Every structure is written in C-alpha cells, then in structure tokens.
Amino acid sequence: MTKNLILKRIAQISSLDYQKRWILNGNKEEYVLLDELLDTTTYAAQHRATHPVLSQNLSIAERKALSQFCDRVNALSEQISWNDPNVSMSQIIESNAAMRGIREAAALCLQAFGLSFTADELNSD
C-alpha cells in the first residue's frame, strides 16, 4: 500500500460520515468492513513506519505518528465487542467509546502529516 493510500485509509477511519456511508449503508456491490479497514490500514502503516527502506521517505515525526496511531488502534480495538450478537455495527460506529478513540487517533495522525481529505476524496477509490 502506498503512503498516500495509507493516509487516505487513515482519513476514512477518522471519518464518522465515511463509516456511516460505506459500512452502515453500503450495498452488496459497494461496502466496507470496519475490521478489515482497521486491520489492513494498521498493518500497512506499521510496516511503512518501521521498514528500513520504505520508512526513508517519512520524517521521524511521521514515523512516530504512524506507530502511535497503530498502537492506539490495536489497544482500542480490543475493547470493541466485535463478536457480541447483542452489539450492532451501528452501535460500534455511532456510540462506542473505543471507536471514538480510534477516530480521534486517526485524526491526530493526519494532523502530524498536515493533511485533510474532502468527502469526495474519501469516497473515491
């Protein structure tokens, strides 16, 4: 995954509107699975931040921001009841404190890169 795509995925994680649109209201042809978005993004971000060659185009602050983002997401993800049949994806996305913390960690990471994305940019692939 390229640096730009990693940052776009982090922006998608930071966006409640994106999650409502694609996770809660996607259709059978176009949808996003939250756990896959988190897993693939954190794996790619950590790999980019720690790889001896791939990390060379990142500043020390950017590497630190990616690593902190991954650490925070991994810790908070453990607090989400992914397999509880009494907890809906809507509850996780809209009212779960751990998911709010994940969105906040994503927003902080993007700030370290000095980036923001428009809704159109988030929704295009």
N, CA, C and O atoms as a printed pandas DataFrame, in Angstrom:
     atom_number atom_name residue_name chain_id  residue_number  x_coord  y_coord  z_coord
0              1         N          MET        A               1    0.847   -1.167    0.000
1              2        CA          MET        A               1    0.000    0.000    0.000
2              3         C          MET        A               1    0.899    1.238    0.000
3              4         O          MET        A               1    1.851    1.325    0.775
4              5         N          THR        A               2    0.592    2.174   -0.861
5              6        CA          THR        A               2    1.397    3.393   -0.951
6              7         C          THR        A               2    1.149    4.295    0.262
7              8         O          THR        A               2    0.153    4.152    0.972
8              9         N          LYS        A               3    2.070    5.212    0.474
9             10        CA          LYS        A               3    1.934    6.171    1.569
10            11         C          LYS        A               3    0.627    6.948    1.432
11            12         O          LYS        A               3   -0.094    7.119    2.415
12            13         N          ASN        A               4    0.315    7.418    0.229
13            14        CA          ASN        A               4   -0.910    8.193    0.024
14            15         C          ASN        A               4   -2.158    7.374    0.307
15            16         O          ASN        A               4   -3.123    7.889    0.872
16            17         N          LEU        A               5   -2.150    6.112   -0.078
17            18        CA          LEU        A               5   -3.308    5.255    0.185
18            19         C          LEU        A               5   -3.437    4.964    1.675
19            20         O          LEU        A               5   -4.547    4.934    2.208
20            21         N          ILE        A               6   -2.317    4.752    2.346
21            22        CA          ILE        A               6   -2.362    4.552    3.808
22            23         C          ILE        A               6   -3.000    5.771    4.478
23            24         O          ILE        A               6   -3.870    5.628    5.337
24            25         N          LEU        A               7   -2.568    6.957    4.083
25            26        CA          LEU        A               7   -3.100    8.177    4.684
26            27         C          LEU        A               7   -4.576    8.367    4.349
27            28         O          LEU        A               7   -5.337    8.857    5.183
28            29         N          LYS        A               8   -4.987    7.991    3.155
29            30        CA          LYS        A               8   -6.403    8.056    2.795
30            31         C          LYS        A               8   -7.210    7.096    3.663
31            32         O          LYS        A               8   -8.291    7.449    4.134
32            33         N          ARG        A               9   -6.698    5.894    3.876
33            34        CA          ARG        A               9   -7.392    4.913    4.726
34            35         C          ARG        A               9   -7.469    5.417    6.169
35            36         O          ARG        A               9   -8.485    5.225    6.836
36            37         N          ILE        A              10   -6.416    6.053    6.648
37            38        CA          ILE        A              10   -6.447    6.631    7.990
38            39         C          ILE        A              10   -7.517    7.724    8.050
39            40         O          ILE        A              10   -8.234    7.835    9.045
40            41         N          ALA        A              11   -7.625    8.520    7.002
41            42        CA          ALA        A              11   -8.670    9.550    6.940
42            43         C          ALA        A              11  -10.057    8.911    6.958
43            44         O          ALA        A              11  -10.970    9.438    7.594
44            45         N          GLN        A              12  -10.227    7.793    6.274
45            46        CA          GLN        A              12  -11.509    7.089    6.288
46            47         C          GLN        A              12  -11.827    6.584    7.699
47            48         O          GLN        A              12  -12.981    6.611    8.126
48            49         N          ILE        A              13  -10.813    6.131    8.406
49            50        CA          ILE        A              13  -11.002    5.685    9.785
50            51         C          ILE        A              13  -11.392    6.868   10.677
51            52         O          ILE        A              13  -12.142    6.698   11.638
52            53         N          SER        A              14  -10.892    8.046   10.366
53            54        CA          SER        A              14  -11.194    9.225   11.185
54            55         C          SER        A              14  -12.589    9.790   10.924
55            56         O          SER        A              14  -13.073   10.615   11.698
56            57         N          SER        A              15  -13.236    9.360    9.848
57            58        CA          SER        A              15  -14.480    9.987    9.403
58            59         C          SER        A              15  -15.726    9.179    9.779
59            60         O          SER        A              15  -15.944    8.081    9.266
60            61         N          LEU        A              16  -16.527    9.730   10.670
61            62        CA          LEU        A              16  -17.802    9.112   11.020
62            63         C          LEU        A              16  -18.726    9.087    9.804
63            64         O          LEU        A              16  -19.423    8.097    9.581
64            65         N          ASP        A              17  -18.742   10.152    9.023
65            66        CA          ASP        A              17  -19.592   10.191    7.829
66            67         C          ASP        A              17  -19.219    9.084    6.843
67            68         O          ASP        A              17  -20.097    8.427    6.285
68            69         N          TYR        A              18  -17.925    8.879    6.627
69            70        CA          TYR        A              18  -17.487    7.801    5.731
70            71         C          TYR        A              18  -17.969    6.452    6.253
71            72         O          TYR        A              18  -18.466    5.627    5.487
72            73         N          GLN        A              19  -17.825    6.232    7.539
73            74        CA          GLN        A              19  -18.217    4.950    8.119
74            75         C          GLN        A              19  -19.723    4.723    8.019
75            76         O          GLN        A              19  -20.173    3.609    7.750
76            77         N          LYS        A              20  -20.490    5.772    8.234
77            78        CA          LYS        A              20  -21.938    5.635    8.078
78            79         C          LYS        A              20  -22.292    5.312    6.628
79            80         O          LYS        A              20  -23.134    4.452    6.367
80            81         N          ARG        A              21  -21.655    5.994    5.697
81            82        CA          ARG        A              21  -21.972    5.806    4.272
82            83         C          ARG        A              21  -21.601    4.411    3.779
83            84         O          ARG        A              21  -22.423    3.744    3.151
84            85         N          TRP        A              22  -20.385    3.964    4.050
85            86        CA          TRP        A              22  -19.874    2.745    3.430
86            87         C          TRP        A              22  -19.967    1.497    4.298
87            88         O          TRP        A              22  -20.039    0.387    3.771
88            89         N          ILE        A              23  -19.967    1.656    5.607
89            90        CA          ILE        A              23  -20.044    0.481    6.479
90            91         C          ILE        A              23  -21.496    0.206    6.861
91            92         O          ILE        A              23  -21.969   -0.924    6.743
92            93         N          LEU        A              24  -22.195    1.232    7.313
93            94        CA          LEU        A              24  -23.573    1.033    7.747
94            95         C          LEU        A              24  -24.572    1.038    6.599
95            96         O          LEU        A              24  -25.590    0.347    6.662
96            97         N          ASN        A              25  -24.295    1.806    5.555
97            98        CA          ASN        A              25  -25.275    1.968    4.475
98            99         C          ASN        A              25  -24.765    1.526    3.117
99           100         O          ASN        A              25  -25.332    1.906    2.093
100          101         N          GLY        A              26  -23.704    0.726    3.089
101          102        CA          GLY        A              26  -23.230    0.189    1.815
102          103         C          GLY        A              26  -24.251   -0.790    1.258
103          104         O          GLY        A              26  -25.219   -1.148    1.929
104          105         N          ASN        A              27  -24.024   -1.214    0.036
105          106        CA          ASN        A              27  -24.901   -2.224   -0.548
106          107         C          ASN        A              27  -24.080   -3.448   -0.918
107          108         O          ASN        A              27  -22.873   -3.475   -0.679
108          109         N          LYS        A              28  -24.706   -4.450   -1.491
109          110        CA          LYS        A              28  -23.983   -5.695   -1.743
110          111         C          LYS        A              28  -22.859   -5.531   -2.765
111          112         O          LYS        A              28  -21.948   -6.358   -2.799
112          113         N          GLU        A              29  -22.896   -4.508   -3.584
113          114        CA          GLU        A              29  -21.818   -4.270   -4.542
114          115         C          GLU        A              29  -20.725   -3.355   -3.992
115          116         O          GLU        A              29  -19.554   -3.489   -4.346
116          117         N          GLU        A              30  -21.120   -2.430   -3.131
117          118        CA          GLU        A              30  -20.168   -1.448   -2.603
118          119         C          GLU        A              30  -20.349   -1.301   -1.097
119          120         O          GLU        A              30  -21.352   -0.763   -0.628
120          121         N          TYR        A              31  -19.371   -1.783   -0.355
121          122        CA          TYR        A              31  -19.424   -1.697    1.102
122          123         C          TYR        A              31  -18.004   -1.806    1.646
123          124         O          TYR        A              31  -17.073   -2.184    0.934
124          125         N          VAL        A              32  -17.863   -1.468    2.913
125          126        CA          VAL        A              32  -16.585   -1.577    3.613
126          127         C          VAL        A              32  -16.842   -2.318    4.916
127          128         O          VAL        A              32  -17.844   -2.076    5.590
128          129         N          LEU        A              33  -15.941   -3.214    5.264
129          130        CA          LEU        A              33  -15.991   -3.897    6.555
130          131         C          LEU        A              33  -15.035   -3.176    7.501
131          132         O          LEU        A              33  -13.851   -3.026    7.198
132          133         N          LEU        A              34  -15.542   -2.736    8.631
133          134        CA          LEU        A              34  -14.751   -1.936    9.562
134          135         C          LEU        A              34  -13.509   -2.677   10.040
135          136         O          LEU        A              34  -12.418   -2.107   10.051
136          137         N          ASP        A              35  -13.659   -3.938   10.434
137          138        CA          ASP        A              35  -12.499   -4.653   10.950
138          139         C          ASP        A              35  -11.424   -4.824    9.886
139          140         O          ASP        A              35  -10.235   -4.783   10.201
140          141         N          GLU        A              36  -11.819   -5.015    8.642
141          142        CA          GLU        A              36  -10.832   -5.120    7.556
142          143         C          GLU        A              36  -10.154   -3.782    7.294
143          144         O          GLU        A              36   -8.948   -3.733    7.051
144          145         N          LEU        A              37  -10.922   -2.697    7.343
145          146        CA          LEU        A              37  -10.333   -1.362    7.166
146          147         C          LEU        A              37   -9.289   -1.101    8.242
147          148         O          LEU        A              37   -8.195   -0.618    7.951
148          149         N          LEU        A              38   -9.629   -1.421    9.482
149          150        CA          LEU        A              38   -8.683   -1.209   10.583
150          151         C          LEU        A              38   -7.461   -2.108   10.455
151          152         O          LEU        A              38   -6.328   -1.644   10.580
152          153         N          ASP        A              39   -7.689   -3.396   10.206
153          154        CA          ASP        A              39   -6.586   -4.358   10.147
154          155         C          ASP        A              39   -5.614   -4.059    9.010
155          156         O          ASP        A              39   -4.401   -4.026    9.220
156          157         N          THR        A              40   -6.139   -3.843    7.819
157          158        CA          THR        A              40   -5.244   -3.620    6.672
158          159         C          THR        A              40   -4.511   -2.292    6.794
159          160         O          THR        A              40   -3.344   -2.182    6.416
160          161         N          THR        A              41   -5.196   -1.288    7.319
161          162        CA          THR        A              41   -4.572    0.027    7.448
162          163         C          THR        A              41   -3.476    0.025    8.508
163          164         O          THR        A              41   -2.389    0.556    8.279
164          165         N          THR        A              42   -3.753   -0.563    9.655
165          166        CA          THR        A              42   -2.731   -0.572   10.705
166          167         C          THR        A              42   -1.539   -1.435   10.308
167          168         O          THR        A              42   -0.397   -1.091   10.612
168          169         N          TYR        A              43   -1.792   -2.548    9.635
169          170        CA          TYR        A              43   -0.676   -3.385    9.177
170          171         C          TYR        A              43    0.206   -2.594    8.205
171          172         O          TYR        A              43    1.428   -2.563    8.352
172          173         N          ALA        A              44   -0.417   -1.960    7.217
173          174        CA          ALA        A              44    0.347   -1.215    6.214
174          175         C          ALA        A              44    1.061   -0.013    6.834
175          176         O          ALA        A              44    2.203    0.280    6.480
176          177         N          ALA        A              45    0.400    0.677    7.747
177          178        CA          ALA        A              45    1.013    1.854    8.383
178          179         C          ALA        A              45    2.215    1.453    9.236
179          180         O          ALA        A              45    3.258    2.104    9.186
180          181         N          GLN        A              46    2.070    0.392   10.013
181          182        CA          GLN        A              46    3.182   -0.061   10.854
182          183         C          GLN        A              46    4.352   -0.536    9.991
183          184         O          GLN        A              46    5.514   -0.262   10.292
184          185         N          HIS        A              47    4.025   -1.244    8.925
185          186        CA          HIS        A              47    5.069   -1.729    8.012
186          187         C          HIS        A              47    5.816   -0.547    7.389
187          188         O          HIS        A              47    7.045   -0.545    7.330
188          189         N          ARG        A              48    5.073    0.445    6.930
189          190        CA          ARG        A              48    5.681    1.628    6.309
190          191         C          ARG        A              48    6.544    2.376    7.323
191          192         O          ARG        A              48    7.624    2.857    6.980
192          193         N          ALA        A              49    6.082    2.476    8.560
193          194        CA          ALA        A              49    6.799    3.244    9.583
194          195         C          ALA        A              49    8.078    2.561   10.054
195          196         O          ALA        A              49    9.007    3.233   10.501
196          197         N          THR        A              50    8.137    1.240    9.959
197          198        CA          THR        A              50    9.271    0.508   10.540
198          199         C          THR        A              50   10.186   -0.156    9.518
199          200         O          THR        A              50   11.275   -0.609    9.869
200          201         N          HIS        A              51    9.768   -0.218    8.281
201          202        CA          HIS        A              51   10.587   -0.870    7.254
202          203         C          HIS        A              51   11.834   -0.027    6.969
203          204         O          HIS        A              51   11.731    1.188    6.800
204          205         N          PRO        A              52   12.998   -0.654    6.913
205          206        CA          PRO        A              52   14.240    0.125    6.744
206          207         C          PRO        A              52   14.293    0.931    5.449
207          208         O          PRO        A              52   14.918    1.992    5.417
208          209         N          VAL        A              53   13.664    0.463    4.402
209          210        CA          VAL        A              53   13.692    1.198    3.130
210          211         C          VAL        A              53   12.448    2.065    2.974
211          212         O          VAL        A              53   12.557    3.248    2.651
212          213         N          LEU        A              54   11.277    1.494    3.198
213          214        CA          LEU        A              54   10.027    2.228    2.977
214          215         C          LEU        A              54    9.881    3.427    3.904
215          216         O          LEU        A              54    9.237    4.411    3.541
216          217         N          SER        A              55   10.458    3.361    5.072
217          218        CA          SER        A              55   10.318    4.464    6.026
218          219         C          SER        A              55   11.236    5.641    5.710
219          220         O          SER        A              55   11.126    6.695    6.337
220          221         N          GLN        A              56   12.134    5.476    4.752
221          222        CA          GLN        A              56   13.097    6.544    4.465
222          223         C          GLN        A              56   12.448    7.813    3.931
223          224         O          GLN        A              56   13.008    8.899    4.075
224          225         N          ASN        A              57   11.259    7.689    3.309
225          226        CA          ASN        A              57   10.610    8.901    2.799
226          227         C          ASN        A              57    9.655    9.512    3.824
227          228         O          ASN        A              57    8.843   10.375    3.490
228          229         N          LEU        A              58    9.759    9.057    5.076
229          230        CA          LEU        A              58    8.981    9.630    6.170
230          231         C          LEU        A              58    9.917   10.340    7.138
231          232         O          LEU        A              58   11.036    9.891    7.386
232          233         N          SER        A              59    9.443   11.448    7.676
233          234        CA          SER        A              59   10.225   12.109    8.727
234          235         C          SER        A              59   10.110   11.286   10.012
235          236         O          SER        A              59    9.272   10.391   10.120
236          237         N          ILE        A              60   10.955   11.604   10.963
237          238        CA          ILE        A              60   10.882   10.916   12.250
238          239         C          ILE        A              60    9.512   11.153   12.889
239          240         O          ILE        A              60    8.931   10.237   13.471
240          241         N          ALA        A              61    9.001   12.370   12.781
241          242        CA          ALA        A              61    7.688   12.691   13.350
242          243         C          ALA        A              61    6.571   11.901   12.664
243          244         O          ALA        A              61    5.631   11.453   13.319
244          245         N          GLU        A              62    6.679   11.735   11.353
245          246        CA          GLU        A              62    5.667   10.965   10.623
246          247         C          GLU        A              62    5.713    9.487   10.995
247          248         O          GLU        A              62    4.671    8.853   11.163
248          249         N          ARG        A              63    6.920    8.937   11.124
249          250        CA          ARG        A              63    7.046    7.534   11.552
250          251         C          ARG        A              63    6.448    7.352   12.941
251          252         O          ARG        A              63    5.741    6.380   13.207
252          253         N          LYS        A              64    6.742    8.296   13.814
253          254        CA          LYS        A              64    6.221    8.234   15.182
254          255         C          LYS        A              64    4.695    8.327   15.168
255          256         O          LYS        A              64    4.025    7.597   15.898
256          257         N          ALA        A              65    4.147    9.209   14.353
257          258        CA          ALA        A              65    2.689    9.373   14.266
258          259         C          ALA        A              65    2.019    8.093   13.780
259          260         O          ALA        A              65    0.988    7.688   14.318
260          261         N          LEU        A              66    2.600    7.454   12.764
261          262        CA          LEU        A              66    2.036    6.194   12.266
262          263         C          LEU        A              66    2.099    5.095   13.327
263          264         O          LEU        A              66    1.132    4.359   13.525
264          265         N          SER        A              67    3.224    4.992   13.995
265          266        CA          SER        A              67    3.364    3.964   15.032
266          267         C          SER        A              67    2.410    4.205   16.194
267          268         O          SER        A              67    1.799    3.265   16.700
268          269         N          GLN        A              68    2.279    5.454   16.617
269          270        CA          GLN        A              68    1.358    5.770   17.712
270          271         C          GLN        A              68   -0.086    5.489   17.304
271          272         O          GLN        A              68   -0.874    4.982   18.102
272          273         N          PHE        A              69   -0.423    5.815   16.077
273          274        CA          PHE        A              69   -1.759    5.514   15.566
274          275         C          PHE        A              69   -2.027    4.011   15.642
275          276         O          PHE        A              69   -3.069    3.587   16.143
276          277         N          CYS        A              70   -1.102    3.221   15.153
277          278        CA          CYS        A              70   -1.269    1.763   15.159
278          279         C          CYS        A              70   -1.389    1.221   16.573
279          280         O          CYS        A              70   -2.247    0.382   16.845
280          281         N          ASP        A              71   -0.542    1.690   17.467
281          282        CA          ASP        A              71   -0.594    1.234   18.853
282          283         C          ASP        A              71   -1.947    1.554   19.486
283          284         O          ASP        A              71   -2.532    0.726   20.185
284          285         N          ARG        A              72   -2.428    2.759   19.231
285          286        CA          ARG        A              72   -3.713    3.187   19.811
286          287         C          ARG        A              72   -4.863    2.371   19.224
287          288         O          ARG        A              72   -5.738    1.921   19.965
288          289         N          VAL        A              73   -4.875    2.177   17.926
289          290        CA          VAL        A              73   -5.945    1.394   17.298
290          291         C          VAL        A              73   -5.926   -0.041   17.817
291          292         O          VAL        A              73   -6.973   -0.598   18.147
292          293         N          ASN        A              74   -4.756   -0.630   17.890
293          294        CA          ASN        A              74   -4.668   -2.016   18.368
294          295         C          ASN        A              74   -5.169   -2.142   19.801
295          296         O          ASN        A              74   -5.866   -3.102   20.129
296          297         N          ALA        A              75   -4.824   -1.192   20.651
297          298        CA          ALA        A              75   -5.276   -1.237   22.046
298          299         C          ALA        A              75   -6.782   -1.027   22.148
299          300         O          ALA        A              75   -7.464   -1.748   22.875
300          301         N          LEU        A              76   -7.296   -0.048   21.426
301          302        CA          LEU        A              76   -8.723    0.255   21.499
302          303         C          LEU        A              76   -9.581   -0.811   20.835
303          304         O          LEU        A              76  -10.700   -1.064   21.280
304          305         N          SER        A              77   -9.080   -1.436   19.786
305          306        CA          SER        A              77   -9.836   -2.485   19.091
306          307         C          SER        A              77  -10.174   -3.640   20.022
307          308         O          SER        A              77  -11.213   -4.283   19.876
308          309         N          GLU        A              78   -9.302   -3.894   20.966
309          310        CA          GLU        A              78   -9.536   -4.978   21.929
310          311         C          GLU        A              78  -10.726   -4.681   22.839
311          312         O          GLU        A              78  -11.277   -5.596   23.451
312          313         N          GLN        A              79  -11.122   -3.429   22.934
313          314        CA          GLN        A              79  -12.245   -3.039   23.787
314          315         C          GLN        A              79  -13.586   -3.098   23.053
315          316         O          GLN        A              79  -14.631   -2.850   23.655
316          317         N          ILE        A              80  -13.566   -3.421   21.776
317          318        CA          ILE        A              80  -14.797   -3.472   20.979
318          319         C          ILE        A              80  -15.313   -4.901   20.954
319          320         O          ILE        A              80  -14.558   -5.845   20.723
320          321         N          SER        A              81  -16.598   -5.043   21.192
321          322        CA          SER        A              81  -17.241   -6.367   21.209
322          323         C          SER        A              81  -17.608   -6.792   19.788
323          324         O          SER        A              81  -18.780   -6.796   19.411
324          325         N          TRP        A              82  -16.600   -7.145   19.019
325          326        CA          TRP        A              82  -16.802   -7.477   17.606
326          327         C          TRP        A              82  -17.771   -8.650   17.396
327          328         O          TRP        A              82  -18.563   -8.638   16.453
328          329         N          ASN        A              83  -17.709   -9.641   18.257
329          330        CA          ASN        A              83  -18.489  -10.862   18.037
330          331         C          ASN        A              83  -19.711  -10.983   18.936
331          332         O          ASN        A              83  -20.336  -12.043   18.979
332          333         N          ASP        A              84  -20.061   -9.937   19.643
333          334        CA          ASP        A              84  -21.238   -9.973   20.513
334          335         C          ASP        A              84  -22.492   -9.765   19.660
335          336         O          ASP        A              84  -22.658   -8.700   19.064
336          337         N          PRO        A              85  -23.373  -10.760   19.591
337          338        CA          PRO        A              85  -24.567  -10.625   18.753
338          339         C          PRO        A              85  -25.521   -9.535   19.240
339          340         O          PRO        A              85  -26.412   -9.121   18.498
340          341         N          ASN        A              86  -25.345   -9.068   20.471
341          342        CA          ASN        A              86  -26.205   -8.016   21.015
342          343         C          ASN        A              86  -25.682   -6.612   20.725
343          344         O          ASN        A              86  -26.321   -5.621   21.078
344          345         N          VAL        A              87  -24.518   -6.532   20.082
345          346        CA          VAL        A              87  -23.923   -5.238   19.750
346          347         C          VAL        A              87  -23.890   -5.104   18.234
347          348         O          VAL        A              87  -23.230   -5.885   17.549
348          349         N          SER        A              88  -24.597   -4.124   17.721
349          350        CA          SER        A              88  -24.665   -3.924   16.272
350          351         C          SER        A              88  -23.479   -3.095   15.781
351          352         O          SER        A              88  -22.821   -2.402   16.557
352          353         N          MET        A              89  -23.228   -3.180   14.500
353          354        CA          MET        A              89  -22.178   -2.360   13.901
354          355         C          MET        A              89  -22.532   -0.883   14.047
355          356         O          MET        A              89  -21.648   -0.044   14.217
356          357         N          SER        A              90  -23.793   -0.575   13.981
357          358        CA          SER        A              90  -24.239    0.803   14.178
358          359         C          SER        A              90  -23.863    1.296   15.577
359          360         O          SER        A              90  -23.401    2.426   15.732
360          361         N          GLN        A              91  -24.059    0.457   16.592
361          362        CA          GLN        A              91  -23.677    0.837   17.957
362          363         C          GLN        A              91  -22.171    1.039   18.068
363          364         O          GLN        A              91  -21.710    1.978   18.716
364          365         N          ILE        A              92  -21.411    0.157   17.436
365          366        CA          ILE        A              92  -19.951    0.286   17.478
366          367         C          ILE        A              92  -19.523    1.600   16.852
367          368         O          ILE        A              92  -18.726    2.337   17.432
368          369         N          ILE        A              93  -20.046    1.894   15.678
369          370        CA          ILE        A              93  -19.611    3.085   14.945
370          371         C          ILE        A              93  -20.134    4.372   15.574
371          372         O          ILE        A              93  -19.396    5.351   15.683
372          373         N          GLU        A              94  -21.386    4.381   15.984
373          374        CA          GLU        A              94  -22.003    5.632   16.403
374          375         C          GLU        A              94  -21.887    5.945   17.897
375          376         O          GLU        A              94  -21.958    7.113   18.281
376          377         N          SER        A              95  -21.710    4.930   18.744
377          378        CA          SER        A              95  -21.735    5.253   20.172
378          379         C          SER        A              95  -20.675    4.557   21.022
379          380         O          SER        A              95  -20.663    4.728   22.241
380          381         N          ASN        A              96  -19.802    3.790   20.419
381          382        CA          ASN        A              96  -18.780    3.085   21.180
382          383         C          ASN        A              96  -17.601    4.015   21.481
383          384         O          ASN        A              96  -17.046    4.639   20.577
384          385         N          ALA        A              97  -17.230    4.099   22.755
385          386        CA          ALA        A              97  -16.141    4.998   23.174
386          387         C          ALA        A              97  -14.806    4.597   22.551
387          388         O          ALA        A              97  -14.018    5.464   22.175
388          389         N          ALA        A              98  -14.545    3.306   22.438
389          390        CA          ALA        A              98  -13.289    2.857   21.831
390          391         C          ALA        A              98  -13.220    3.266   20.363
391          392         O          ALA        A              98  -12.163    3.665   19.875
392          393         N          MET        A              99  -14.349    3.167   19.658
393          394        CA          MET        A              99  -14.355    3.560   18.245
394          395         C          MET        A              99  -14.167    5.067   18.109
395          396         O          MET        A              99  -13.502    5.526   17.180
396          397         N          ARG        A             100  -14.743    5.836   19.018
397          398        CA          ARG        A             100  -14.491    7.287   19.010
398          399         C          ARG        A             100  -13.011    7.559   19.217
399          400         O          ARG        A             100  -12.438    8.432   18.565
400          401         N          GLY        A             101  -12.384    6.804   20.132
401          402        CA          GLY        A             101  -10.946    6.961   20.366
402          403         C          GLY        A             101  -10.129    6.609   19.143
403          404         O          GLY        A             101   -9.114    7.247   18.865
404          405         N          ILE        A             102  -10.561    5.598   18.410
405          406        CA          ILE        A             102   -9.868    5.218   17.169
406          407         C          ILE        A             102   -9.972    6.340   16.151
407          408         O          ILE        A             102   -8.982    6.675   15.501
408          409         N          ARG        A             103  -11.162    6.928   16.000
409          410        CA          ARG        A             103  -11.309    8.053   15.067
410          411         C          ARG        A             103  -10.424    9.224   15.479
411          412         O          ARG        A             103   -9.810    9.873   14.632
412          413         N          GLU        A             104  -10.361    9.491   16.786
413          414        CA          GLU        A             104   -9.513   10.581   17.281
414          415         C          GLU        A             104   -8.037   10.295   17.019
415          416         O          GLU        A             104   -7.293   11.202   16.648
416          417         N          ALA        A             105   -7.606    9.057   17.206
417          418        CA          ALA        A             105   -6.206    8.688   16.929
418          419         C          ALA        A             105   -5.889    8.869   15.451
419          420         O          ALA        A             105   -4.796    9.307   15.095
420          421         N          ALA        A             106   -6.844    8.532   14.594
421          422        CA          ALA        A             106   -6.644    8.711   13.150
422          423         C          ALA        A             106   -6.523   10.196   12.808
423          424         O          ALA        A             106   -5.672   10.588   12.009
424          425         N          ALA        A             107   -7.367   11.008   13.409
425          426        CA          ALA        A             107   -7.316   12.452   13.145
426          427         C          ALA        A             107   -5.988   13.048   13.609
427          428         O          ALA        A             107   -5.415   13.895   12.923
428          429         N          LEU        A             108   -5.501   12.613   14.760
429          430        CA          LEU        A             108   -4.201   13.094   15.247
430          431         C          LEU        A             108   -3.071   12.694   14.310
431          432         O          LEU        A             108   -2.155   13.477   14.063
432          433         N          CYS        A             109   -3.138   11.491   13.797
433          434        CA          CYS        A             109   -2.115   11.024   12.864
434          435         C          CYS        A             109   -2.113   11.898   11.608
435          436         O          CYS        A             109   -1.053   12.303   11.131
436          437         N          LEU        A             110   -3.287   12.183   11.084
437          438        CA          LEU        A             110   -3.370   13.032    9.885
438          439         C          LEU        A             110   -2.830   14.428   10.156
439          440         O          LEU        A             110   -2.206   15.034    9.285
440          441         N          GLN        A             111   -3.066   14.943   11.361
441          442        CA          GLN        A             111   -2.540   16.263   11.723
442          443         C          GLN        A             111   -1.018   16.272   11.669
443          444         O          GLN        A             111   -0.414   17.261   11.256
444          445         N          ALA        A             112   -0.402   15.176   12.085
445          446        CA          ALA        A             112    1.062   15.092   12.062
446          447         C          ALA        A             112    1.597   15.183   10.641
447          448         O          ALA        A             112    2.723   15.627   10.420
448          449         N          PHE        A             113    0.786   14.761    9.681
449          450        CA          PHE        A             113    1.171   14.848    8.271
450          451         C          PHE        A             113    0.688   16.150    7.638
451          452         O          PHE        A             113    1.013   16.439    6.487
452          453         N          GLY        A             114   -0.080   16.928    8.380
453          454        CA          GLY        A             114   -0.611   18.177    7.859
454          455         C          GLY        A             114   -1.615   17.960    6.745
455          456         O          GLY        A             114   -1.681   18.749    5.802
456          457         N          LEU        A             115   -2.409   16.877    6.849
457          458        CA          LEU        A             115   -3.333   16.519    5.774
458          459         C          LEU        A             115   -4.780   16.564    6.212
459          460         O          LEU        A             115   -5.112   16.366    7.380
460          461         N          SER        A             116   -5.621   16.828    5.244
461          462        CA          SER        A             116   -7.063   16.643    5.410
462          463         C          SER        A             116   -7.597   16.185    4.057
463          464         O          SER        A             116   -6.988   16.440    3.018
464          465         N          PHE        A             117   -8.721   15.520    4.085
465          466        CA          PHE        A             117   -9.333   14.991    2.872
466          467         C          PHE        A             117  -10.765   15.485    2.786
467          468         O          PHE        A             117  -11.443   15.605    3.807
468          469         N          THR        A             118  -11.231   15.772    1.581
469          470        CA          THR        A             118  -12.637   16.123    1.380
470          471         C          THR        A             118  -13.467   14.841    1.370
471          472         O          THR        A             118  -12.923   13.745    1.234
472          473         N          ALA        A             119  -14.760   14.981    1.513
473          474        CA          ALA        A             119  -15.652   13.821    1.456
474          475         C          ALA        A             119  -15.518   13.133    0.104
475          476         O          ALA        A             119  -15.510   11.904    0.036
476          477         N          ASP        A             120  -15.413   13.900   -0.961
477          478        CA          ASP        A             120  -15.257   13.298   -2.300
478          479         C          ASP        A             120  -13.975   12.482   -2.392
479          480         O          ASP        A             120  -13.968   11.401   -2.982
480          481         N          GLU        A             121  -12.895   12.990   -1.815
481          482        CA          GLU        A             121  -11.636   12.253   -1.842
482          483         C          GLU        A             121  -11.729   10.962   -1.038
483          484         O          GLU        A             121  -11.169    9.942   -1.440
484          485         N          LEU        A             122  -12.428   10.994    0.087
485          486        CA          LEU        A             122  -12.579    9.793    0.902
486          487         C          LEU        A             122  -13.412    8.735    0.200
487          488         O          LEU        A             122  -13.145    7.540    0.332
488          489         N          ASN        A             123  -14.417    9.170   -0.543
489          490        CA          ASN        A             123  -15.343    8.244   -1.162
490          491         C          ASN        A             123  -14.903    7.715   -2.509
491          492         O          ASN        A             123  -15.538    6.812   -3.055
492          493         N          SER        A             124  -13.843    8.250   -3.048
493          494        CA          SER        A             124  -13.362    7.767   -4.356
494          495         C          SER        A             124  -12.276    6.716   -4.164
495          496         O          SER        A             124  -11.458    6.811   -3.248
496          497         N          ASP        A             125  -12.278    5.733   -5.023
497          498        CA          ASP        A             125  -11.221    4.719   -4.966
498          499         C          ASP        A             125  -10.685    4.439   -6.314
499          500         O          ASP        A             125   -9.786    3.611   -6.462
